[in-house]
Each structure stands twice: as C-alpha cells, then as structure tokens.
Amino acid sequence: MEPVTIEDRRKELRALLDQIQARPSQDWVNERARIVVLQQMIAAHEQAHA
C-alpha cells in the first residue's frame, strides 16, 4: 500500500466538488463533511511547508 500524498487529497477534493456541482440537489452530507476534512488537511500541509 502506498502512502497518501497531498496531491491525492487534492484530487479527491476536486472529484468531490465536481460531483456536487454536477448534481447539487442530491444529498451530499457525508461528502461535504469529507470536503471539510480534506480542506483542513491541505491547509495544514500548506502552512507547514510555507
């Protein structure tokens, strides 16, 4: 198993945002929660490497 990279997290975030944009009327509660987590992880990474 390969470690998850920050780029993997960015790709996952982009995929989730694209899904929500494509079907905004659908219930995306779990996906929105994951988006928050991914955004926090990406922000922490960027802050640590700034």
mmCIF entry with sequence, helices, sheets and N, C-alpha, C, O atoms, coordinates in Angstrom:
data_MODEL
# 
_entry.id   MODEL 
# 
_entity.id                         1 
_entity.type                       polymer 
_entity.pdbx_number_of_molecules   1 
# 
_entity_poly.entity_id                      1 
_entity_poly.type                           'polypeptide(L)' 
_entity_poly.nstd_linkage                   no 
_entity_poly.nstd_monomer                   no 
_entity_poly.pdbx_seq_one_letter_code       MEPVTIEDRRKELRALLDQIQARPSQDWVNERARIVVLQQMIAAHEQAHA 
_entity_poly.pdbx_seq_one_letter_code_can   MEPVTIEDRRKELRALLDQIQARPSQDWVNERARIVVLQQMIAAHEQAHA 
_entity_poly.pdbx_strand_id                 A 
# 
loop_
_entity_poly_seq.entity_id 
_entity_poly_seq.num 
_entity_poly_seq.mon_id 
_entity_poly_seq.hetero 
1 1  MET n 
1 2  GLU n 
1 3  PRO n 
1 4  VAL n 
1 5  THR n 
1 6  ILE n 
1 7  GLU n 
1 8  ASP n 
1 9  ARG n 
1 10 ARG n 
1 11 LYS n 
1 12 GLU n 
1 13 LEU n 
1 14 ARG n 
1 15 ALA n 
1 16 LEU n 
1 17 LEU n 
1 18 ASP n 
1 19 GLN n 
1 20 ILE n 
1 21 GLN n 
1 22 ALA n 
1 23 ARG n 
1 24 PRO n 
1 25 SER n 
1 26 GLN n 
1 27 ASP n 
1 28 TRP n 
1 29 VAL n 
1 30 ASN n 
1 31 GLU n 
1 32 ARG n 
1 33 ALA n 
1 34 ARG n 
1 35 ILE n 
1 36 VAL n 
1 37 VAL n 
1 38 LEU n 
1 39 GLN n 
1 40 GLN n 
1 41 MET n 
1 42 ILE n 
1 43 ALA n 
1 44 ALA n 
1 45 HIS n 
1 46 GLU n 
1 47 GLN n 
1 48 ALA n 
1 49 HIS n 
1 50 ALA n 
# 
_struct_asym.id          A 
_struct_asym.entity_id   1 
# 
loop_
_struct_conf.conf_type_id 
_struct_conf.id 
_struct_conf.pdbx_PDB_helix_id 
_struct_conf.beg_label_comp_id 
_struct_conf.beg_label_asym_id 
_struct_conf.beg_label_seq_id 
_struct_conf.pdbx_beg_PDB_ins_code 
_struct_conf.end_label_comp_id 
_struct_conf.end_label_asym_id 
_struct_conf.end_label_seq_id 
_struct_conf.pdbx_end_PDB_ins_code 
_struct_conf.beg_auth_comp_id 
_struct_conf.beg_auth_asym_id 
_struct_conf.beg_auth_seq_id 
_struct_conf.end_auth_comp_id 
_struct_conf.end_auth_asym_id 
_struct_conf.end_auth_seq_id 
_struct_conf.pdbx_PDB_helix_class 
_struct_conf.details 
_struct_conf.pdbx_PDB_helix_length 
HELX_P HELX_P1 AA1 ILE A 6  ? ALA A 22 ? ILE A 6  ALA A 22 1 ? 17 
HELX_P HELX_P2 AA2 VAL A 29 ? ALA A 48 ? VAL A 29 ALA A 48 1 ? 20 
# 
_struct_conf_type.id          HELX_P 
_struct_conf_type.criteria    ? 
_struct_conf_type.reference   ? 
# 
loop_
_atom_site.group_PDB 
_atom_site.id 
_atom_site.type_symbol 
_atom_site.label_atom_id 
_atom_site.label_alt_id 
_atom_site.label_comp_id 
_atom_site.label_asym_id 
_atom_site.label_entity_id 
_atom_site.label_seq_id 
_atom_site.pdbx_PDB_ins_code 
_atom_site.Cartn_x 
_atom_site.Cartn_y 
_atom_site.Cartn_z 
_atom_site.occupancy 
_atom_site.B_iso_or_equiv 
_atom_site.pdbx_formal_charge 
_atom_site.auth_seq_id 
_atom_site.auth_comp_id 
_atom_site.auth_asym_id 
_atom_site.auth_atom_id 
_atom_site.pdbx_PDB_model_num 
ATOM 1   N N  . MET A 1 1  ? 0.839   -1.173 0.000   1.00 0.00 ? 1  MET A N  1 
ATOM 2   C CA . MET A 1 1  ? 0.000   0.000  0.000   1.00 0.00 ? 1  MET A CA 1 
ATOM 3   C C  . MET A 1 1  ? 0.890   1.244  0.000   1.00 0.00 ? 1  MET A C  1 
ATOM 4   O O  . MET A 1 1  ? 1.841   1.345  0.775   1.00 0.00 ? 1  MET A O  1 
ATOM 5   N N  . GLU A 1 2  ? 0.566   2.174  -0.872  1.00 0.00 ? 2  GLU A N  1 
ATOM 6   C CA . GLU A 1 2  ? 1.347   3.402  -0.969  1.00 0.00 ? 2  GLU A CA 1 
ATOM 7   C C  . GLU A 1 2  ? 0.782   4.467  -0.036  1.00 0.00 ? 2  GLU A C  1 
ATOM 8   O O  . GLU A 1 2  ? -0.428  4.519  0.184   1.00 0.00 ? 2  GLU A O  1 
ATOM 9   N N  . PRO A 1 3  ? 1.644   5.309  0.511   1.00 0.00 ? 3  PRO A N  1 
ATOM 10  C CA . PRO A 1 3  ? 1.146   6.378  1.383   1.00 0.00 ? 3  PRO A CA 1 
ATOM 11  C C  . PRO A 1 3  ? 0.332   7.401  0.583   1.00 0.00 ? 3  PRO A C  1 
ATOM 12  O O  . PRO A 1 3  ? 0.570   7.622  -0.604  1.00 0.00 ? 3  PRO A O  1 
ATOM 13  N N  . VAL A 1 4  ? -0.620  8.006  1.259   1.00 0.00 ? 4  VAL A N  1 
ATOM 14  C CA . VAL A 1 4  ? -1.453  9.026  0.630   1.00 0.00 ? 4  VAL A CA 1 
ATOM 15  C C  . VAL A 1 4  ? -0.664  10.332 0.590   1.00 0.00 ? 4  VAL A C  1 
ATOM 16  O O  . VAL A 1 4  ? -0.097  10.759 1.596   1.00 0.00 ? 4  VAL A O  1 
ATOM 17  N N  . THR A 1 5  ? -0.636  10.951 -0.571  1.00 0.00 ? 5  THR A N  1 
ATOM 18  C CA . THR A 1 5  ? 0.089   12.210 -0.719  1.00 0.00 ? 5  THR A CA 1 
ATOM 19  C C  . THR A 1 5  ? -0.891  13.381 -0.686  1.00 0.00 ? 5  THR A C  1 
ATOM 20  O O  . THR A 1 5  ? -2.104  13.200 -0.794  1.00 0.00 ? 5  THR A O  1 
ATOM 21  N N  . ILE A 1 6  ? -0.351  14.554 -0.537  1.00 0.00 ? 6  ILE A N  1 
ATOM 22  C CA . ILE A 1 6  ? -1.189  15.754 -0.552  1.00 0.00 ? 6  ILE A CA 1 
ATOM 23  C C  . ILE A 1 6  ? -1.853  15.902 -1.922  1.00 0.00 ? 6  ILE A C  1 
ATOM 24  O O  . ILE A 1 6  ? -2.966  16.419 -2.022  1.00 0.00 ? 6  ILE A O  1 
ATOM 25  N N  . GLU A 1 7  ? -1.180  15.454 -2.959  1.00 0.00 ? 7  GLU A N  1 
ATOM 26  C CA . GLU A 1 7  ? -1.774  15.514 -4.297  1.00 0.00 ? 7  GLU A CA 1 
ATOM 27  C C  . GLU A 1 7  ? -2.980  14.575 -4.391  1.00 0.00 ? 7  GLU A C  1 
ATOM 28  O O  . GLU A 1 7  ? -3.970  14.905 -5.043  1.00 0.00 ? 7  GLU A O  1 
ATOM 29  N N  . ASP A 1 8  ? -2.903  13.419 -3.751  1.00 0.00 ? 8  ASP A N  1 
ATOM 30  C CA . ASP A 1 8  ? -4.053  12.507 -3.698  1.00 0.00 ? 8  ASP A CA 1 
ATOM 31  C C  . ASP A 1 8  ? -5.238  13.191 -3.021  1.00 0.00 ? 8  ASP A C  1 
ATOM 32  O O  . ASP A 1 8  ? -6.379  13.062 -3.464  1.00 0.00 ? 8  ASP A O  1 
ATOM 33  N N  . ARG A 1 9  ? -4.958  13.907 -1.960  1.00 0.00 ? 9  ARG A N  1 
ATOM 34  C CA . ARG A 1 9  ? -6.026  14.614 -1.238  1.00 0.00 ? 9  ARG A CA 1 
ATOM 35  C C  . ARG A 1 9  ? -6.628  15.717 -2.103  1.00 0.00 ? 9  ARG A C  1 
ATOM 36  O O  . ARG A 1 9  ? -7.842  15.921 -2.100  1.00 0.00 ? 9  ARG A O  1 
ATOM 37  N N  . ARG A 1 10 ? -5.786  16.418 -2.833  1.00 0.00 ? 10 ARG A N  1 
ATOM 38  C CA . ARG A 1 10 ? -6.297  17.465 -3.730  1.00 0.00 ? 10 ARG A CA 1 
ATOM 39  C C  . ARG A 1 10 ? -7.175  16.869 -4.829  1.00 0.00 ? 10 ARG A C  1 
ATOM 40  O O  . ARG A 1 10 ? -8.209  17.438 -5.180  1.00 0.00 ? 10 ARG A O  1 
ATOM 41  N N  . LYS A 1 11 ? -6.767  15.732 -5.366  1.00 0.00 ? 11 LYS A N  1 
ATOM 42  C CA . LYS A 1 11 ? -7.556  15.059 -6.403  1.00 0.00 ? 11 LYS A CA 1 
ATOM 43  C C  . LYS A 1 11 ? -8.901  14.602 -5.847  1.00 0.00 ? 11 LYS A C  1 
ATOM 44  O O  . LYS A 1 11 ? -9.932  14.749 -6.504  1.00 0.00 ? 11 LYS A O  1 
ATOM 45  N N  . GLU A 1 12 ? -8.888  14.050 -4.643  1.00 0.00 ? 12 GLU A N  1 
ATOM 46  C CA . GLU A 1 12 ? -10.135 13.613 -4.016  1.00 0.00 ? 12 GLU A CA 1 
ATOM 47  C C  . GLU A 1 12 ? -11.059 14.802 -3.783  1.00 0.00 ? 12 GLU A C  1 
ATOM 48  O O  . GLU A 1 12 ? -12.261 14.723 -4.038  1.00 0.00 ? 12 GLU A O  1 
ATOM 49  N N  . LEU A 1 13 ? -10.493 15.900 -3.299  1.00 0.00 ? 13 LEU A N  1 
ATOM 50  C CA . LEU A 1 13 ? -11.274 17.114 -3.073  1.00 0.00 ? 13 LEU A CA 1 
ATOM 51  C C  . LEU A 1 13 ? -11.897 17.595 -4.376  1.00 0.00 ? 13 LEU A C  1 
ATOM 52  O O  . LEU A 1 13 ? -13.088 17.903 -4.418  1.00 0.00 ? 13 LEU A O  1 
ATOM 53  N N  . ARG A 1 14 ? -11.105 17.663 -5.434  1.00 0.00 ? 14 ARG A N  1 
ATOM 54  C CA . ARG A 1 14 ? -11.611 18.112 -6.735  1.00 0.00 ? 14 ARG A CA 1 
ATOM 55  C C  . ARG A 1 14 ? -12.731 17.195 -7.230  1.00 0.00 ? 14 ARG A C  1 
ATOM 56  O O  . ARG A 1 14 ? -13.737 17.672 -7.754  1.00 0.00 ? 14 ARG A O  1 
ATOM 57  N N  . ALA A 1 15 ? -12.561 15.897 -7.067  1.00 0.00 ? 15 ALA A N  1 
ATOM 58  C CA . ALA A 1 15 ? -13.578 14.940 -7.510  1.00 0.00 ? 15 ALA A CA 1 
ATOM 59  C C  . ALA A 1 15 ? -14.890 15.137 -6.744  1.00 0.00 ? 15 ALA A C  1 
ATOM 60  O O  . ALA A 1 15 ? -15.970 15.104 -7.333  1.00 0.00 ? 15 ALA A O  1 
ATOM 61  N N  . LEU A 1 16 ? -14.790 15.339 -5.446  1.00 0.00 ? 16 LEU A N  1 
ATOM 62  C CA . LEU A 1 16 ? -15.995 15.558 -4.646  1.00 0.00 ? 16 LEU A CA 1 
ATOM 63  C C  . LEU A 1 16 ? -16.693 16.855 -5.042  1.00 0.00 ? 16 LEU A C  1 
ATOM 64  O O  . LEU A 1 16 ? -17.916 16.893 -5.172  1.00 0.00 ? 16 LEU A O  1 
ATOM 65  N N  . LEU A 1 17 ? -15.920 17.909 -5.231  1.00 0.00 ? 17 LEU A N  1 
ATOM 66  C CA . LEU A 1 17 ? -16.509 19.186 -5.634  1.00 0.00 ? 17 LEU A CA 1 
ATOM 67  C C  . LEU A 1 17 ? -17.176 19.076 -7.003  1.00 0.00 ? 17 LEU A C  1 
ATOM 68  O O  . LEU A 1 17 ? -18.242 19.652 -7.224  1.00 0.00 ? 17 LEU A O  1 
ATOM 69  N N  . ASP A 1 18 ? -16.560 18.346 -7.909  1.00 0.00 ? 18 ASP A N  1 
ATOM 70  C CA . ASP A 1 18 ? -17.146 18.143 -9.236  1.00 0.00 ? 18 ASP A CA 1 
ATOM 71  C C  . ASP A 1 18 ? -18.462 17.370 -9.148  1.00 0.00 ? 18 ASP A C  1 
ATOM 72  O O  . ASP A 1 18 ? -19.425 17.694 -9.845  1.00 0.00 ? 18 ASP A O  1 
ATOM 73  N N  . GLN A 1 19 ? -18.501 16.350 -8.293  1.00 0.00 ? 19 GLN A N  1 
ATOM 74  C CA . GLN A 1 19 ? -19.730 15.568 -8.122  1.00 0.00 ? 19 GLN A CA 1 
ATOM 75  C C  . GLN A 1 19 ? -20.864 16.440 -7.593  1.00 0.00 ? 19 GLN A C  1 
ATOM 76  O O  . GLN A 1 19 ? -21.991 16.370 -8.083  1.00 0.00 ? 19 GLN A O  1 
ATOM 77  N N  . ILE A 1 20 ? -20.560 17.251 -6.602  1.00 0.00 ? 20 ILE A N  1 
ATOM 78  C CA . ILE A 1 20 ? -21.583 18.120 -6.011  1.00 0.00 ? 20 ILE A CA 1 
ATOM 79  C C  . ILE A 1 20 ? -22.062 19.146 -7.032  1.00 0.00 ? 20 ILE A C  1 
ATOM 80  O O  . ILE A 1 20 ? -23.255 19.438 -7.114  1.00 0.00 ? 20 ILE A O  1 
ATOM 81  N N  . GLN A 1 21 ? -21.145 19.681 -7.796  1.00 0.00 ? 21 GLN A N  1 
ATOM 82  C CA . GLN A 1 21 ? -21.521 20.668 -8.811  1.00 0.00 ? 21 GLN A CA 1 
ATOM 83  C C  . GLN A 1 21 ? -22.399 20.031 -9.889  1.00 0.00 ? 21 GLN A C  1 
ATOM 84  O O  . GLN A 1 21 ? -23.319 20.672 -10.398 1.00 0.00 ? 21 GLN A O  1 
ATOM 85  N N  . ALA A 1 22 ? -22.125 18.791 -10.235 1.00 0.00 ? 22 ALA A N  1 
ATOM 86  C CA . ALA A 1 22 ? -22.892 18.113 -11.277 1.00 0.00 ? 22 ALA A CA 1 
ATOM 87  C C  . ALA A 1 22 ? -24.317 17.784 -10.821 1.00 0.00 ? 22 ALA A C  1 
ATOM 88  O O  . ALA A 1 22 ? -25.244 17.782 -11.630 1.00 0.00 ? 22 ALA A O  1 
ATOM 89  N N  . ARG A 1 23 ? -24.487 17.510 -9.534  1.00 0.00 ? 23 ARG A N  1 
ATOM 90  C CA . ARG A 1 23 ? -25.808 17.142 -9.007  1.00 0.00 ? 23 ARG A CA 1 
ATOM 91  C C  . ARG A 1 23 ? -26.063 17.870 -7.683  1.00 0.00 ? 23 ARG A C  1 
ATOM 92  O O  . ARG A 1 23 ? -26.066 17.239 -6.626  1.00 0.00 ? 23 ARG A O  1 
ATOM 93  N N  . PRO A 1 24 ? -26.274 19.182 -7.729  1.00 0.00 ? 24 PRO A N  1 
ATOM 94  C CA . PRO A 1 24 ? -26.399 19.964 -6.494  1.00 0.00 ? 24 PRO A CA 1 
ATOM 95  C C  . PRO A 1 24 ? -27.625 19.623 -5.645  1.00 0.00 ? 24 PRO A C  1 
ATOM 96  O O  . PRO A 1 24 ? -27.625 19.885 -4.442  1.00 0.00 ? 24 PRO A O  1 
ATOM 97  N N  . SER A 1 25 ? -28.655 19.054 -6.238  1.00 0.00 ? 25 SER A N  1 
ATOM 98  C CA . SER A 1 25 ? -29.866 18.768 -5.466  1.00 0.00 ? 25 SER A CA 1 
ATOM 99  C C  . SER A 1 25 ? -29.777 17.470 -4.669  1.00 0.00 ? 25 SER A C  1 
ATOM 100 O O  . SER A 1 25 ? -30.637 17.194 -3.832  1.00 0.00 ? 25 SER A O  1 
ATOM 101 N N  . GLN A 1 26 ? -28.760 16.686 -4.920  1.00 0.00 ? 26 GLN A N  1 
ATOM 102 C CA . GLN A 1 26 ? -28.592 15.419 -4.209  1.00 0.00 ? 26 GLN A CA 1 
ATOM 103 C C  . GLN A 1 26 ? -28.111 15.665 -2.778  1.00 0.00 ? 26 GLN A C  1 
ATOM 104 O O  . GLN A 1 26 ? -27.515 16.703 -2.488  1.00 0.00 ? 26 GLN A O  1 
ATOM 105 N N  . ASP A 1 27 ? -28.371 14.715 -1.895  1.00 0.00 ? 27 ASP A N  1 
ATOM 106 C CA . ASP A 1 27 ? -27.924 14.811 -0.505  1.00 0.00 ? 27 ASP A CA 1 
ATOM 107 C C  . ASP A 1 27 ? -26.438 14.466 -0.432  1.00 0.00 ? 27 ASP A C  1 
ATOM 108 O O  . ASP A 1 27 ? -26.048 13.330 -0.705  1.00 0.00 ? 27 ASP A O  1 
ATOM 109 N N  . TRP A 1 28 ? -25.624 15.429 -0.071  1.00 0.00 ? 28 TRP A N  1 
ATOM 110 C CA . TRP A 1 28 ? -24.166 15.254 -0.056  1.00 0.00 ? 28 TRP A CA 1 
ATOM 111 C C  . TRP A 1 28 ? -23.587 15.446 1.349   1.00 0.00 ? 28 TRP A C  1 
ATOM 112 O O  . TRP A 1 28 ? -22.465 15.934 1.485   1.00 0.00 ? 28 TRP A O  1 
ATOM 113 N N  . VAL A 1 29 ? -24.315 15.079 2.374   1.00 0.00 ? 29 VAL A N  1 
ATOM 114 C CA . VAL A 1 29 ? -23.879 15.341 3.749   1.00 0.00 ? 29 VAL A CA 1 
ATOM 115 C C  . VAL A 1 29 ? -22.515 14.722 4.040   1.00 0.00 ? 29 VAL A C  1 
ATOM 116 O O  . VAL A 1 29 ? -21.619 15.405 4.536   1.00 0.00 ? 29 VAL A O  1 
ATOM 117 N N  . ASN A 1 30 ? -22.352 13.452 3.741   1.00 0.00 ? 30 ASN A N  1 
ATOM 118 C CA . ASN A 1 30 ? -21.075 12.781 4.026   1.00 0.00 ? 30 ASN A CA 1 
ATOM 119 C C  . ASN A 1 30 ? -19.939 13.359 3.191   1.00 0.00 ? 30 ASN A C  1 
ATOM 120 O O  . ASN A 1 30 ? -18.821 13.533 3.676   1.00 0.00 ? 30 ASN A O  1 
ATOM 121 N N  . GLU A 1 31 ? -20.240 13.652 1.936   1.00 0.00 ? 31 GLU A N  1 
ATOM 122 C CA . GLU A 1 31 ? -19.217 14.200 1.056   1.00 0.00 ? 31 GLU A CA 1 
ATOM 123 C C  . GLU A 1 31 ? -18.796 15.596 1.507   1.00 0.00 ? 31 GLU A C  1 
ATOM 124 O O  . GLU A 1 31 ? -17.615 15.940 1.452   1.00 0.00 ? 31 GLU A O  1 
ATOM 125 N N  . ARG A 1 32 ? -19.754 16.393 1.949   1.00 0.00 ? 32 ARG A N  1 
ATOM 126 C CA . ARG A 1 32 ? -19.422 17.742 2.433   1.00 0.00 ? 32 ARG A CA 1 
ATOM 127 C C  . ARG A 1 32 ? -18.557 17.678 3.689   1.00 0.00 ? 32 ARG A C  1 
ATOM 128 O O  . ARG A 1 32 ? -17.653 18.494 3.867   1.00 0.00 ? 32 ARG A O  1 
ATOM 129 N N  . ALA A 1 33 ? -18.832 16.722 4.544   1.00 0.00 ? 33 ALA A N  1 
ATOM 130 C CA . ALA A 1 33 ? -18.005 16.544 5.740   1.00 0.00 ? 33 ALA A CA 1 
ATOM 131 C C  . ALA A 1 33 ? -16.583 16.149 5.341   1.00 0.00 ? 33 ALA A C  1 
ATOM 132 O O  . ALA A 1 33 ? -15.615 16.628 5.931   1.00 0.00 ? 33 ALA A O  1 
ATOM 133 N N  . ARG A 1 34 ? -16.461 15.286 4.353   1.00 0.00 ? 34 ARG A N  1 
ATOM 134 C CA . ARG A 1 34 ? -15.141 14.877 3.874   1.00 0.00 ? 34 ARG A CA 1 
ATOM 135 C C  . ARG A 1 34 ? -14.409 16.057 3.241   1.00 0.00 ? 34 ARG A C  1 
ATOM 136 O O  . ARG A 1 34 ? -13.195 16.189 3.397   1.00 0.00 ? 34 ARG A O  1 
ATOM 137 N N  . ILE A 1 35 ? -15.131 16.904 2.536   1.00 0.00 ? 35 ILE A N  1 
ATOM 138 C CA . ILE A 1 35 ? -14.534 18.096 1.929   1.00 0.00 ? 35 ILE A CA 1 
ATOM 139 C C  . ILE A 1 35 ? -13.912 18.984 3.000   1.00 0.00 ? 35 ILE A C  1 
ATOM 140 O O  . ILE A 1 35 ? -12.806 19.494 2.822   1.00 0.00 ? 35 ILE A O  1 
ATOM 141 N N  . VAL A 1 36 ? -14.613 19.168 4.099   1.00 0.00 ? 36 VAL A N  1 
ATOM 142 C CA . VAL A 1 36 ? -14.088 19.992 5.194   1.00 0.00 ? 36 VAL A CA 1 
ATOM 143 C C  . VAL A 1 36 ? -12.782 19.394 5.717   1.00 0.00 ? 36 VAL A C  1 
ATOM 144 O O  . VAL A 1 36 ? -11.805 20.110 5.936   1.00 0.00 ? 36 VAL A O  1 
ATOM 145 N N  . VAL A 1 37 ? -12.776 18.085 5.915   1.00 0.00 ? 37 VAL A N  1 
ATOM 146 C CA . VAL A 1 37 ? -11.572 17.411 6.415   1.00 0.00 ? 37 VAL A CA 1 
ATOM 147 C C  . VAL A 1 37 ? -10.420 17.568 5.421   1.00 0.00 ? 37 VAL A C  1 
ATOM 148 O O  . VAL A 1 37 ? -9.298  17.889 5.812   1.00 0.00 ? 37 VAL A O  1 
ATOM 149 N N  . LEU A 1 38 ? -10.696 17.345 4.150   1.00 0.00 ? 38 LEU A N  1 
ATOM 150 C CA . LEU A 1 38 ? -9.651  17.475 3.133   1.00 0.00 ? 38 LEU A CA 1 
ATOM 151 C C  . LEU A 1 38 ? -9.110  18.903 3.075   1.00 0.00 ? 38 LEU A C  1 
ATOM 152 O O  . LEU A 1 38 ? -7.900  19.106 2.973   1.00 0.00 ? 38 LEU A O  1 
ATOM 153 N N  . GLN A 1 39 ? -9.998  19.882 3.140   1.00 0.00 ? 39 GLN A N  1 
ATOM 154 C CA . GLN A 1 39 ? -9.552  21.277 3.109   1.00 0.00 ? 39 GLN A CA 1 
ATOM 155 C C  . GLN A 1 39 ? -8.657  21.586 4.305   1.00 0.00 ? 39 GLN A C  1 
ATOM 156 O O  . GLN A 1 39 ? -7.657  22.292 4.170   1.00 0.00 ? 39 GLN A O  1 
ATOM 157 N N  . GLN A 1 40 ? -9.013  21.063 5.464   1.00 0.00 ? 40 GLN A N  1 
ATOM 158 C CA . GLN A 1 40 ? -8.192  21.285 6.655   1.00 0.00 ? 40 GLN A CA 1 
ATOM 159 C C  . GLN A 1 40 ? -6.827  20.617 6.515   1.00 0.00 ? 40 GLN A C  1 
ATOM 160 O O  . GLN A 1 40 ? -5.808  21.195 6.894   1.00 0.00 ? 40 GLN A O  1 
ATOM 161 N N  . MET A 1 41 ? -6.807  19.417 5.978   1.00 0.00 ? 41 MET A N  1 
ATOM 162 C CA . MET A 1 41 ? -5.546  18.700 5.798   1.00 0.00 ? 41 MET A CA 1 
ATOM 163 C C  . MET A 1 41 ? -4.644  19.427 4.799   1.00 0.00 ? 41 MET A C  1 
ATOM 164 O O  . MET A 1 41 ? -3.440  19.558 5.021   1.00 0.00 ? 41 MET A O  1 
ATOM 165 N N  . ILE A 1 42 ? -5.228  19.891 3.715   1.00 0.00 ? 42 ILE A N  1 
ATOM 166 C CA . ILE A 1 42 ? -4.458  20.606 2.698   1.00 0.00 ? 42 ILE A CA 1 
ATOM 167 C C  . ILE A 1 42 ? -3.934  21.922 3.267   1.00 0.00 ? 42 ILE A C  1 
ATOM 168 O O  . ILE A 1 42 ? -2.775  22.275 3.047   1.00 0.00 ? 42 ILE A O  1 
ATOM 169 N N  . ALA A 1 43 ? -4.773  22.642 3.991   1.00 0.00 ? 43 ALA A N  1 
ATOM 170 C CA . ALA A 1 43 ? -4.352  23.914 4.584   1.00 0.00 ? 43 ALA A CA 1 
ATOM 171 C C  . ALA A 1 43 ? -3.219  23.699 5.586   1.00 0.00 ? 43 ALA A C  1 
ATOM 172 O O  . ALA A 1 43 ? -2.263  24.474 5.614   1.00 0.00 ? 43 ALA A O  1 
ATOM 173 N N  . ALA A 1 44 ? -3.320  22.663 6.399   1.00 0.00 ? 44 ALA A N  1 
ATOM 174 C CA . ALA A 1 44 ? -2.268  22.372 7.377   1.00 0.00 ? 44 ALA A CA 1 
ATOM 175 C C  . ALA A 1 44 ? -0.960  22.032 6.671   1.00 0.00 ? 44 ALA A C  1 
ATOM 176 O O  . ALA A 1 44 ? 0.112   22.455 7.103   1.00 0.00 ? 44 ALA A O  1 
ATOM 177 N N  . HIS A 1 45 ? -1.049  21.278 5.601   1.00 0.00 ? 45 HIS A N  1 
ATOM 178 C CA . HIS A 1 45 ? 0.148   20.924 4.833   1.00 0.00 ? 45 HIS A CA 1 
ATOM 179 C C  . HIS A 1 45 ? 0.796   22.176 4.239   1.00 0.00 ? 45 HIS A C  1 
ATOM 180 O O  . HIS A 1 45 ? 2.011   22.356 4.313   1.00 0.00 ? 45 HIS A O  1 
ATOM 181 N N  . GLU A 1 46 ? -0.031  23.027 3.655   1.00 0.00 ? 46 GLU A N  1 
ATOM 182 C CA . GLU A 1 46 ? 0.498   24.245 3.036   1.00 0.00 ? 46 GLU A CA 1 
ATOM 183 C C  . GLU A 1 46 ? 1.109   25.176 4.080   1.00 0.00 ? 46 GLU A C  1 
ATOM 184 O O  . GLU A 1 46 ? 2.131   25.813 3.824   1.00 0.00 ? 46 GLU A O  1 
ATOM 185 N N  . GLN A 1 47 ? 0.492   25.255 5.243   1.00 0.00 ? 47 GLN A N  1 
ATOM 186 C CA . GLN A 1 47 ? 1.027   26.105 6.300   1.00 0.00 ? 47 GLN A CA 1 
ATOM 187 C C  . GLN A 1 47 ? 2.361   25.552 6.806   1.00 0.00 ? 47 GLN A C  1 
ATOM 188 O O  . GLN A 1 47 ? 3.282   26.316 7.096   1.00 0.00 ? 47 GLN A O  1 
ATOM 189 N N  . ALA A 1 48 ? 2.463   24.254 6.910   1.00 0.00 ? 48 ALA A N  1 
ATOM 190 C CA . ALA A 1 48 ? 3.694   23.630 7.393   1.00 0.00 ? 48 ALA A CA 1 
ATOM 191 C C  . ALA A 1 48 ? 4.835   23.769 6.389   1.00 0.00 ? 48 ALA A C  1 
ATOM 192 O O  . ALA A 1 48 ? 6.006   23.750 6.766   1.00 0.00 ? 48 ALA A O  1 
ATOM 193 N N  . HIS A 1 49 ? 4.491   23.907 5.121   1.00 0.00 ? 49 HIS A N  1 
ATOM 194 C CA . HIS A 1 49 ? 5.511   23.985 4.079   1.00 0.00 ? 49 HIS A CA 1 
ATOM 195 C C  . HIS A 1 49 ? 5.627   25.379 3.469   1.00 0.00 ? 49 HIS A C  1 
ATOM 196 O O  . HIS A 1 49 ? 6.165   25.544 2.374   1.00 0.00 ? 49 HIS A O  1 
ATOM 197 N N  . ALA A 1 50 ? 5.127   26.363 4.176   1.00 0.00 ? 50 ALA A N  1 
ATOM 198 C CA . ALA A 1 50 ? 5.193   27.748 3.660   1.00 0.00 ? 50 ALA A CA 1 
ATOM 199 C C  . ALA A 1 50 ? 6.462   28.437 4.109   1.00 0.00 ? 50 ALA A C  1 
ATOM 200 O O  . ALA A 1 50 ? 6.686   29.599 3.772   1.00 0.00 ? 50 ALA A O  1 
# 
